[in-house]
Amino acid sequence: MSGAISVAWLDESQFAAWERFLDESPDASIYADPRYLSLLCDATGARFRILAAFRGGQIVGGIPLYEREDRVGRYVAPRSLLYYNGPVLARSSSRQPSERTSFTIRVLTALQEALEETPYVHLRFKARSTLHDLRPFLSAGWSASPAYTYVVGFSDPSQAWKRIEGNFRRLVKRCDKSGFRCVEDEDFDSFFELHEETHRRKQAPLYLPRERFAGLFRGLREHSLCRLFHARDDSGRVAATQLVLLGPGPVTHTACAATAADALKSGATVFLRWKVFESLSQAGFEAND
């Protein structure tokens, strides 16, 4: 991919092209999807823009910018329900490693230089593990530090089951025998009650107030961008819950999970996690982040 790289802000008429680009980029996640960002901004009062890199009129990279303001000024940073907000790039089709690397560096350099011209008082990005080379940012004085998450591949559920720790497999089987069921539905109230209980127990702030979270959930469901799963015991009570964000591409993202305090020792958390993997695998997804 040779040729000059230009950078511009996308307008809404270009969002469909950006979504198609996300379908092809290994760095993409739902957190870069303008539909998701619009719904999150509706729930939080923030706003977003997308800075894109072009080559020959074709999008070859970009960074979605979720903007907030404090008393100092406007800034960009991840937050709850926005786990990733880093660069998303195309990959060069060249067979030569040097050319592939050169292309990545050129796109990142163009984005970095454009960001230097923005009025933000603070910029903090969190890229997916697929993006390895951030030299243009580091050489311009940016700092970098590692972050960690778990990516579970389940394109072959039988092999994934073998990799699970033995005690976890025992808990899943025990829950099966004791009458637990994994169900997918729209029972947001049960989900939020456990979410609230878990955060109260851990003395952590809620991701969103109830009504705003409910509005976000409804929007995600309307756009088929999420699935809500519950582990129900033999009485039908929700013992554990998990909200999963979908796509783009084969990777899903667990946005929020919670378990009732009196079900922590039951194995419901592990049971639900595994059953969700099975359900997502059957739907054609390959991994959960």
N, C-alpha and C positions, 0 to 999 in steps of 0.2 A: 504494500500500500504506500506508494510514493505520492508526492504532490503536497501542496501547501495546506497547512491546518489553520482554519479560522475558528473563531469562537463568537457565539452570540447567545442572547437570552431567548428562550423559546416563548412564543405566544400560544394561547390555547389551541389555535388551529393546527399547531405542530405537535400537540400531545399524542395524537394517534401514531405519528411517525416515531415518537420517543417510545411508546409502548411496544411497537414492533421491534425497535432496537433492543429493548429489554429482553424480549423473547429469545434473542440470539446471544446476548452477552453472558459469560460465565460469572460475572460480578454482580448480576442483577439480583434484586430481592423485591418483595412487595413494598418495602420502605422507599423505593425509588419510583413507585407507580403513582402517577398524578391523581388517579382516582382515590387511592388510599390517602395520599397527602392532603387532598381536598377535604376528605371526610375527617381526618385528624384535625385539620385547621378549623373546621366548623365546630369541633368539640372543644378546642382549646383556645380559640380566638387568635391563633397565630396566622401566619401566611407563608406561602412557599413560592419559590421561583426555581427554574431549571436552567443552569448554565451548560450549554452544549458545545461540543467541538465538531466541526464539519470538515470533510475532505471531499471536494468536488460535489458539494450539495448533499452529501450523505452523512448522517450522524455517525460519528466514530467514537464518541465518548461524551461524558458529561457528569455533572454533580447536581443533584437536587439539593436545594438550600431551604431548610425549614427555619424561618426567621422569627425570632422573638425579641422583645425589648425589655430592658430594665432601666434603672435611673441613669446608667452610664451611656446607654445607646443600644443600637441594634446588634444582635449577635446570632451565631449559628452554632448549634451543638446538638448531640443526641439527647433523648429524654425517654421516659417510660413510653412504651408503644412505638418507639422509633429507635430500634436497637442499632441499625446501620444507617449511615448517612454519607458514605464515602463515594469516591469516584467509581464510575461504571464505564468500562471500556470495551470496544471491539477488539478482536485479535487479528493480527496480520495473517493473510493466507500464504505468506512466503514460506518456503521450505528452509530458508536460511535462518538459523537462530539469531545471527547478528541483525538481520533485517527486521525480524519480529521484535527484538528488543528496541531497536532504533525507533520503530513506529510507536511503541508504547511510550518511550521517553518523550517523543515529539508531542504526542497528545497530552500527556501529563504536564509537560512544560507549558503548552499553550493555555491549559486550564489554570495552572498555578499563576502564570503571569496575569491572566484576567482577574483572578481573585485578589491579586495585590491592588487592583484598582477599585475594589468595592469599598463601601463606607463602613463595613462592619468593625466593631470594636474588639470582637473576639470571634475566632473561627476554630472549631474543633470537629474533626471528622472521625468516623469509625468505619473503616473499610472491611469488607469481607475477606476471609483468608485466601480467596482466589487471587487477590491483588498483592503481588510480592515485591514489586520494585517501585519505591517511592523516592528515588534519588532526586528528581527535579524539586520536590518539596524540601528535602533535607538540605540540598545544596543552597537553597534560598533562605535557609535559616529556620525552617520549621523544625519542631521536635517530634519524635515518635516514641511510642511505648507499646508493649504487647498487651493484648487483651485475650481472654479465653472464653470459649464456649464449647459445647458438645455438638458434633454433627454425626447423626446416626444414619447410616445407609441401610435401607431395607428393600432394595430392588429385588433381593432374594430373601424372603422372610425366613426360610429354613436355615440359611447361613447366619442371618442376624440372630436368630434364636440361640444358636450354638455359641455365639459370642457373649451372650448375656451372662453375668455372674450367676453362679449356681443358686445362691440364696434368693435372688430375684426370680429365677424360674420357679422356685418352690412357692414363693408368695403368689405368683400369677396362678399357678395350679390350685393353690389353696383357696383363692378367691373364686375361681371357677367352681370348685366343689361346694363352696358355701353359699352359692346362689347370686354372686355379683354378676351384673350385666353391664356391658358397655353400650350406651345408647347415644345417638346423635339427635338433637332436637333444638328447639328455640327457647328453652327454659332459661332465659336470661336471669330471672329473679334468683333461682337457685345458684346459678353461677356467681352472681354478684354477692350474695349472702356469704358464700364461702370465701370469695376474694376479700371481702371486708373483714370477715372473721380472721383470716390468715394474716392480713396486714395489721390488725389490731393486736394479735398474738405476738407478732414480730416487731411491734412498735415502728412500723414503716408507713410512709404516706401512701394513700390510695393512688392508683394510676390516674383515675378520673372520678369525679363525683358520679353518683348513680345515674342521674338523668342524662348527663353528657355521655357516659359510657354506653348507656342504652341506645342513644341516638347514633353513636358510632357503630355499634353492633348492628342496628337495623340497616344502616347504609352499607356495611360490609356484606350483609346477607343479600341485599338487593342486587349487588354487583357480583355475587358469587365469589367473594374474596376471603371467606372464612368458613370454618366448620366448628361447631361447638359440641363437645363430647362430655358425657358424664359417666361415672361409675355409680350405678345404683345397687344398693344391697337388696336382699330378698324381700324387704318391706317396701321397696320402691324409693327409699330416701336417697338423695344424692350424697355420696360419701366423698367423692373427688370430682374435679371438673377441670377442663382444659380447653382453651381457646386457641385454635390453630389458624394461622394466616396462610393463604395459598399463593403459590407462584410469584412471579412468572417463572416458567421453567419447571424442572422436576423437584426443586427444593422447597419444602414448607418450613414454617417458622412457628414455634410455640411462643405465643405472645404473653400468655397468662395461664397459670395453673394454681390450683388451691385444693386443700384437703381439710375435711372437718377434723377438729382436734381429737374427737373420740374415735376417729378412724385411722389415725396415724400409724398404729401398730397392726392394722388389719391387712396391710399390703395393697390397699385400694389405689394408692398413688402409682405403684409399680404396675399393677394390673391395668389401670387405665392407660398408662404410657404405652405399654406393649400392645393393647388392643387398638389404640389409635394408630400405631405403626402399621398394624395389619390392615386396618381400614384404608389408610392412605395408600398403602402399597397396591391394594385392589383397585384403587382409583387411578393408578398409573404414576403416582409420585415415587421418587426414589430415595429421598432423604429428608430428615428433619433437623433444623438448626435451632 
